[in-house]
């Protein structure tokens, strides 16, 4: 081993110890997950007593991939079980409020329009049910994604101004709320996770089997640059993604938290358009493609660089794939060529200047 390699390993050990010291340790991760999953269960019980609502806590808090000083939000998903989204007419059920997910050749990947169907017969609804519904030129009644936002505003407007973060809305900075509809089945593009070839060490086979049973949701978010964005709904695999993060080793969690910190170096350039989700996706694809043996405490810096290189490859081609859903470009609608070039410059500078949160990366 050269003196340079030994120096790299030593710095990685120091970095891992620093992450341990601020709470990025397995015991604390397990505690965070336990607390938020217990809260999730209690919120669901409470919500079901009042109505047909399931509650899920997703994102970094329930994943356990945060620590003091990161100011991570708590993301709540409120699932309205009064409605059911289907992807095929064969899934229609009598006496249920069914929404048919439809698309055409112009609909971006991962997005759908939700058409109201009649509860008594497998036929389309012929009149609006809600004031925000719209009837298209084919006579289909489409549900606006503003509907749930309007409901949340009516329920909480006495709390002050509403804060928006993507599909989520809230009345306080610490909590984001997304209302969503459950899907009757998994859409075809989400089966991409189970079909594509991979080495096999990540995700674990038993995790993939569990992922097949994870619910999929439709959240009220359209493409920011499309004319009918207020009628579009996005497929969400948040629970599958949470399950995959649960598969991270302690060392992989160190790398992920480190990349979330690096994102703060990039935030002044592009704001929140380069998100934690981009970093999470880069980590997942890197874990999937690299052998488990590299993920060691004395190799944290090199692993972080591999993840940054994954992100740089995507920036070069202008496409960031989704880990669980085929055909999606996570840069689309968020980062244009100019912004991608600026991010590339910042990441390259971080690497060239031997700095990953104060540690060497060369």
N, C-alpha and C positions, 0 to 999 in steps of 0.2 A: 504494500500500500504506500502510495506517495505521501509526502508531507501535505500536499494540497488536499488529497482525499481525506486524510485524517483531520485536517482543519475543517473541512466541510461537515464531516460527521460530528465533530465536537460542537460546531455551531448549531447543528440540527438538534443535538441533545439539549443544548442550552435553550433553544427555542421551544422545544417540547416541554421542558421544565417550566419555562415562563408561561406557557399555555396551561399547564397543570395548576400553576400558582394562581391564575385568575379564574379557575373553576372549570376548565375544559378537561374534565376527568370523567371516567366512566361512572363512578358513583354519583356524581352530580348530574350527569346526563340521564342516568336511570331515574334519579329523583325527579328531575324536571318532567320527564315523560310520564312518570307515575302520577304526579300532581295534576298535570293537564288532562291526562286521559280519565282520571277520576272526576275532575271538574266537568269534562265532556259528558260523562255518564250522568252526573247530577243535573246538569243543564238540560239534557234530553228528557230525563224523568220529569223535571219541572215543566218543560215545554209541552210534553205530551199530556200533562194534566190539564193544560189550558187549551190545547188544540193539536192538530196533526203536524207536529214539527219534530224533526231530528236535529240535533246540534253536533257539529264536529269542530274540534279545534285543530287547525292545520298550521303549517309553516314552522318557523324555527323554534317557537316555544314548545310545542308538543314534540317536535323532533329532538329537542335537547341540544340544538346546535347554536346556542347563544350563551352569553355570559354577561356579567355586570359591565356596564359601560357601552354595550352595543345598542342599547335602547331599542330592542326588537319589539315590534307590535305583537299583540295577540290576535290571531286571525280566526274569526268564528264563521262557520258556514251554517246557515239556517236552511234546512231542507224541508220544503213544503210537500208533505205526502198527500195533500189534497189532490195533486195533479201527478200524472205519470207521462213521461216522454217515451214515445216509441219510435223505432226507426223503420218499421214495416207495418203495413196494414194488418198482417196476420197477428200482430201483438195487441190489437184492439181488444178491450174487455168491456162487457156491458156494465152499465151503471157506474162507470168510472169517468172522471174528467181526464180525457186523453188529449195529448198534444203530439202531433206527428212532426218529427224532425225532417225537414225537406231542404233540398239544395238544388242549384242548377250549375251550369258550366262556369258561371262567373263567381260563384260563392267561394271565398278563400278556404283553404283547408282548416279543419277544426271548428268551423262555424256552420250554423244551421239557422233556418227560419222555423218558428214553431207555429204550426197550423192547428187551429181548434177543430176537434171532431165531435160529433154528436154522441151523447152517452147512451142513447137508446138503440142506435143503429150504426153500423160501420160506414158512416157517410160524413162528408165534411159539414161543418157548421155553416149555416147560410146567413148569419147575422152576428154583429159584434156582441160580445158579452161584457166587455169592459170599455170604458170611454177611451182608453189608449189603444184599443185594438184597431187594426187597419185592414181593409179589404183590398186585395190586389186585383190586377186586371183580369185574373182568371177566376175571381169570385171567392178566393180562399181568405178566411179570416186569420190574420197573423197577429201574434201576441207581441206587443212592444216591450223591449227590455226596460223601458222607463216605468213600467207598471209597478214593479216591486220597489223601485226607488221612490216613487210617489207615495207608496204605502208606508215606507220607513219614515219619510219626511212628515207625513201626517201624524204618525205615532210619536215622533220625537222632536218635533219642531220647537217645543217649549224648552228644549235643552240647549238651543243655540244654533249657529250655522252648521250645515252639513259639510263634512270633509270627504273628499273623493280620492281614492287610490285605485286606479284601474276599475275593476268591477265592484270593489268594496265601497261602502259608505259607513260613516260613523259620526258621532258627535263628540268624540274625544280622540286625541292623538294616539293613545295607547292601545286602542281596540279597533280593529277593522271588522266590519260585518258584511257578508255576502249572502244574499238570498238566492236559492237555486232550486231547480226541479230535479228529481231523481229520474234516471233512465231505466227502462224495463230490461235492457240488455246492453252489452258492450258494443259500441259502434265498430265497424270493420277496421277503421284506421288505428284503433287502439289495440287490436290483435297483433299489430306490428311488433309489440314488445315480446310476444311469445313465439313469433315465427322467424325472426331474423337470426342468422347464425352468430354464435358467440363462443368464446373459449369455454365458458361454463362455470367459472368460479364466482362471477357476479352477474346478476343476482343469483343467490343459491337456488337450486331446483325447488326446494320446499317453499322458498319465498315466492317464486314464480307461480307455484300452484295456489298459494294464498292470494296472490295478486289477481288471479282469474276470478275470484269471488268479491273483489273490492267494488263497491258501488261507483258508478260514473254519474256525473251531474251535468246539467246545463246551467251556466252562469250568465247573468245579463251583461254581456260585453260584446260589442261588434268591432269590426275593423275600423280604426280611426279615420281612414281616408276613403271609405266607401260611402256612397250616397245613402244606402239603406242601413247604415250602421245601427240606427235605433231599433231596427227589427231583427238584428242578428244576435244569436246566443252562442257562447263558446263552450265546447266540450271540456270538462274539467276532470282530471284524474288525480286530484289532490291526495286522496287516501292511498292510491297506489304509490305515489311519490313518497308519501310519509313512510310507507312500509319499506320502500327501498332504502331510505336513509337509515331506518332501523337496522339494516344489514351492514352499515359501515362499521369498520373496526375502530378502535380508539385512535389509531394513527391516521386513519382516513378522515375521522372527524377533526383531528388537529389540522389537517390540510384544508378541509372545507372551511373551518373557522378562520384560518389564516387568509384564505382567498376572499372571504367576506371583509376582512380587514383591509386587504389590498384594494378592494372596490372603493374604499374611502379615498384612496389616492386618485382614483379615476373620476369620482363623483363631481369634482369641480369642473370637469371638462364636459360631461354629458348629463349631469344630474342623475335622476333615477332611471333613465332609459336603459342604461346597462344595469340590470337588476341582480339581486341575489340569485334569482332563478337561473340566469345565464351562468353564474358561477357554479351553482349546484349541478346544472346539466353538464358542464365541462368536467366536473369531478366525477360524475357518474360514468360518462363515456371513457374517461381516462382509467378509472378503476376497472371497467369492463375489458379494456384492451391491454392492460398491463398485468403482469404476473403478481400474485399476492406477495411474493417474497420481497418486493421493493418497498412495501409499506411498513417501514420501521421507524422507530424514534430517531435513529441516527441518520435517517435519509429523508426527513420531512421536507427540507429545502428542495432537494432534487425532485421530489414528488409534486411539490407546489409548482415548480417550473414546468414539469410535464403537463400539468393542468393548464397553465398559462399558454403553453405551446399549442395545446388543443384549441383553446380559445382563439389564438392567433391564426391558426389554420382556417377556422371558420370566418374570421374577419377578412382574411385574404380573398376568400371566394364569396363573401357577402351572405353566407347562409349558416344559420345555427340550427341544427336539427333538434327536435323534441325527443326525449328519451323514451316516452311511452306512446307517442302518437305519430304516425307516418305522415309525410308530406308537409310538415309544418316548418316554417322558417321563423324562429323566435326573434330575429332581427326585423322582420317585416312590420312596418308601421311604428317602429320604435327608433331605429338607427339608420340614417341614410349613409351614403358613401362618404360624405365629409366627416360625419361623426365617427364612423368606423375607422377612418384614417387617423383621426385624433386619438382614438382609443389605442390603436396599434402603436402610435408614437409613444404614448405614455407607458404602455406595457413594455415596449422595447427599451425605453429609458430605465425602467425599474430593473430590468434584467442586465442591461449594459453597465449600469452604475453599481452593480453588485448589491442591490438592495431589495429584499423582500421583507418589509416590516423590520428593517434594521439588520437583516441577515444577508450573507453572501449568497448569490445565486449562480455564479459563473461556473 
